[in-house]
Amino acid sequence: MRAPRKSPVLEITDLHLEIEADRQRTQILRGVDLSIDAGEVHGLVGESGAGKTMVGKVVLGIQPTQAKLTRGTVRFDGQDITNISERARRELMGKGLALIPQDPTTALNPAYRIGKQVTDVLRLHLGMNKAAARVRAFELLSDVHIRSPKRVLQQYPHELSGGMRQRVLIAIAFSCQPKLIIADEPTTALDVTVQRQVLRLIKDLQANRGTALLFITHDFGVVAKICDRLTVLNAGRVLEQGTVRSTFEQPKHAYTSALLKATPRYDRPGDELAPVPAKLTAELEEEAAAYDREAGHA
């Protein structure tokens, strides 16, 4: 007999979200469907403003206060977490869900040493005492290839480079061995050389620990390096989903094809980059507007 398929670690179904400001409602997410299996690296791709980061915020329960979920569900590890209490959400964080944020400069508290910021997470979520947390923090910084971790634990965030700060945040995200990590464009603020190192580090840690990863990015080059499957988002709508290989070789949607043509390829240095055609952009905007009218959001 074939073994029954396990439930996805994350399953988002028909997710709709709007933001109200100045008595006007703006639709941000339009029926997003997405699932991630255990151990999978899933890329969520699209241009700025597509709604990628908002999807991650809804999963983590940190969407803006003016944002309103109007329809849909978010299930994590088989549990509906769409409208769970703040206390239940806090218990879920760390060991269940974790975040690697985009900007390491603002994500760390400038008033506290690195050691305190790492050990506080371990003590809160894993119940470690101060001494055990200190030892584990040293090990975590070593795992992310930080030289002289003992010295770094004594430093403040402003004393570290951007790449070092991002490594600290990666260590914190993996510290409690969560089932799913949301990485929100974690290499955007880094230079190209450091980007490559950080991507390799995330992928190695993910593979070794079997953590599922939702990788939010606008860069198809990043997706090609570390993702198994991907979802292409535009104006809060899913336009295409599939494996990375099949999508790169034979994209199904014209928008996906256009994004691929606009992505630099190291193996094709002479190729001319083409912007997303204005006609296609206009068609997608009209489709989104028509969706809102049919759904009664306009």
Beta strands, then each sheet from edge to edge (+ up, - down):
strand 1: 10-21
strand 2: 24-36
strand 3: 41-45
strand 4: 67-76
strand 5: 79-80
strand 6: 97-100
strand 7: 180-184
strand 8: 212-217
strand 9: 229-234
strand 10: 237-243
sheet 1: 2+ 1- 4+ 5-
sheet 2: 6+ 7+ 8+ 3+ 9+ 10-
end
